[in-house]
Structures are given as structure tokens and as C-alpha cells.
Amino acid sequence: MDLEPALAFSRYATRILDSLPELREELIATLDRPFDWPSARTAIARLETAEASALATTLRTLRRRVFLHTLARDLTGRALLPEVCEAMTTLADVALRAAVVRHAAELAADHGEPLGGECGEPQQLIVIGMGKLGGGELNVSSDIDLVFVYPEEGETAGPRTLSNREFFDRLGQRVIRALHESTADGYVFRVDMRLRPYGEAGTLTTSFAGLEQYLVTQGRTWERYAWLKARPLTGIRHIELDALITPFVYRRYLDYD
């Protein structure tokens, strides 16, 4: 199918082109190849030290570019399902990493780096993609299921000290807002945090020790299935996290509930 008749099937694509008419020329020039992620990542990286509002606007514009390009390739028969899922998943990965880097730096400038109480080393927020995001299976209508964890309790090294829990809770709130908040430019992704320990009754972020305690004492059978697709998207110390989750997911003996 040709481009113009294909776009007529999508009111969303029409709205994008009405609000950003300059994307039509870009779309025509790039329609025969998958989305150019290296260039997009480079452009986003330049904004990781810019104002938060500039990053938010750029991420929302990127979303519209990716959706328009992916819809057009799908409707014209140029893209198969794996490419669509990969494009949506990559968009979420790129947006999450950029938001974490930007807002972690902002908080650290005010309160200092969060340090581990045991190791004394800087701590980083690990954003875990669950469900379709973890499995690389996002589609154009998916929200993103996330869990936020950090390695150790402790406190920040700056003059306005925060506990690591407070630091990462604030960071998590800002990351969610950066993606979920609807502005004049739209939103990036709807964010669902209900898969975290204790669900909506739990804290926004959890240390490794807190996560392990929850999984051992409270983890249910359906949560084993949920954690099968878990994929860490940011931070470090992923090997330690995997060593914590694997015994829960692949437990030797199961109590069926």
C-alpha cells in the first residue's frame, strides 16, 4: 500500500502530521528502513544535562516520530511484528535511561551521591522492566510495568543529606513524571508500578535486602511468572540482582496457592 492511503487509516498519524508537519518529509525519506536509533540516542544524550523541561519535550517529540514511522511502515507492509515491538521497546529503554540520568544528576547536585552503608560506594537506581517491556514485546498501545530497586541502604554524601530510600523515592517520582505526565506535547508512556513489592501499599523503591525479604516471605506464584521477564534497564550490579531473583523464580520446591 502507498503511504498516503495507509496514513488515512490512522487518525493518530494524521494528528501527528497536523501538529508536526515537518515530519512528513522525514517520513518519506526514511520509510524504507527501520527507525534510526543511533542518531536518536545521540540527540537524547546531548540533553541529559539540559533543563528537565527540554528533555521532557524532546522525549515526547521522539515518541511521535517513532510512532509515526512505525505506523507507516506497518500499514504499508514494510515492517513485520518483531520490528514494531522492537521499536516500541527501544523507545521505552531510551526514554527511561535518559530520564534516570538527567534527574539523578539533578538530585545529586542538591544532596550528594547516595552511598552504600556497607560498601561506601555510589549507588544507582536500577529500573526493572517487567511484562512486555521486560520481554521486548511492547506494542503501540502498551503501558510500561516497572519496579525500582537499589543495592544498599545508606545516605547521600552532600550537605543536605537524604537516606538512600528518600533519594531514590524522589528520583523514581521524577522519572515517572518525566514519562507519564501529559503535557501539550502528550506523554511518553503510561507507567504502572503495581508489580513492586506490596503493590500500591509498598514503598516506591526497594533495596536489594528489602526485595529479597519480600520475595522470600510474601512472594506468590503469579509473581514468579511476572519476574520471568524482568529485565534491568539502568544502573549496575545486575549480577547481584539476578542472584537474588533466580532462586525465587526457579525455586526447587513450590507451595501451590
Summary of the structure (lengths in Angstrom):
residues: 257
radius of gyration: 20.0
end to end distance: 51.2
largest distance: 61.6
contacts: 813
relative contact order: 0.12
helix: 54%
strand: 11%
